[in-house]
Amino acid sequence: MKEAKITPLTSEEQKDINENKLVAAIGYIWILCLVPLLLKKNSKFCQFHAKQGLVLFIIELLGMIPFVGWVLFIAAVIYSVYGIVQALDGKYWEAPIIGEYAKKINL
């Protein structure tokens, strides 16, 4: 497993996190991922979590497909709950697998 490199946050980054924890957490709740994507464009923290929320939203939509989709939906809900907890804790948490897709989103 790859070790996470921890770099200290600047006061500006810490301020961004402290001010936007709740909005970042909202980004994991289905279509509400659009709230931080559109309203907090200048917040790196919100954008990070909202992009992961957007990928999860797409996966949840695929969850409407019987059987296989249901498994995807359950996994997406688990990721969403964990993402909400991490956002409220003020942490940058890259979700396994979907985090790579979220990084590629440019809005």
C-alpha positions in Angstrom: 0.0 0.0 0.0 1.2 3.5 -0.8 2.0 5.7 2.2 0.3 9.0 2.4 2.6 12.0 2.4 1.4 14.5 4.9 2.2 18.1 4.2 1.3 20.9 6.6 -1.6 23.1 5.6 -1.2 26.8 5.2 -3.4 29.1 7.3 -5.4 29.9 4.1 -6.0 26.2 3.4 -7.0 25.6 7.1 -9.4 28.6 6.9 -11.0 27.2 3.8 -11.5 23.8 5.5 -12.9 25.3 8.7 -15.4 27.5 6.8 -16.5 24.9 4.3 -16.8 21.6 6.1 -20.5 21.4 6.1 -20.9 22.4 2.4 -18.2 19.9 1.4 -20.2 17.2 3.3 -23.3 18.1 1.5 -21.5 17.3 -1.7 -21.8 13.6 -1.0 -25.6 13.7 -0.8 -26.9 12.6 -4.2 -27.8 15.6 -6.5 -26.7 18.0 -3.8 -23.2 17.5 -5.1 -24.0 20.4 -7.4 -24.3 22.8 -4.5 -20.6 23.0 -3.7 -19.6 22.5 -7.3 -21.5 25.6 -8.4 -21.5 27.8 -5.2 -18.0 27.2 -3.8 -15.8 27.3 -6.9 -13.0 29.0 -5.0 -12.9 26.4 -2.3 -10.3 23.7 -3.0 -11.7 21.6 -0.1 -15.3 21.8 -1.4 -14.4 21.1 -5.0 -12.3 18.1 -3.9 -15.2 16.5 -2.0 -17.9 17.6 -4.4 -16.2 16.0 -7.4 -16.0 12.7 -5.6 -19.7 13.2 -4.7 -20.5 13.7 -8.4 -18.8 10.5 -9.3 -20.8 8.7 -6.6 -24.0 10.3 -7.8 -23.4 8.9 -11.3 -22.7 5.5 -9.7 -25.9 5.7 -7.7 -27.9 6.5 -10.8 -26.4 3.3 -12.3 -27.7 1.6 -9.2 -31.2 1.6 -10.7 -30.1 -1.2 -12.9 -31.3 -4.5 -11.3 -28.9 -6.8 -9.5 -25.4 -5.5 -10.4 -26.5 -1.9 -10.1 -27.8 -2.6 -6.6 -24.4 -3.7 -5.5 -22.9 -0.5 -7.0 -25.6 1.6 -5.2 -24.9 0.0 -1.8 -21.1 0.6 -2.3 -21.7 4.2 -3.3 -23.9 4.8 -0.2 -21.2 3.4 2.0 -18.6 5.6 0.3 -20.9 8.6 0.6 -21.4 8.2 4.4 -17.7 7.8 4.9 -17.0 10.8 2.7 -19.4 12.9 4.8 -17.7 11.9 8.0 -14.2 12.8 6.5 -15.4 16.1 5.2 -16.9 17.1 8.5 -13.6 16.1 10.2 -11.9 18.5 7.8 -9.9 15.8 6.0 -9.0 15.3 2.4 -10.1 11.7 1.8 -9.5 10.2 -1.6 -12.0 7.4 -2.1 -10.5 4.2 -3.4 -11.1 3.8 -7.2 -13.5 6.7 -7.7 -10.9 9.3 -6.4 -8.9 8.8 -9.6 -12.0 9.6 -11.7 -12.9 12.6 -9.6 -9.4 14.1 -10.1 -10.1 14.1 -13.9 -13.1 16.4 -13.6 -12.5 19.9 -14.6 -15.3 22.4 -14.0 
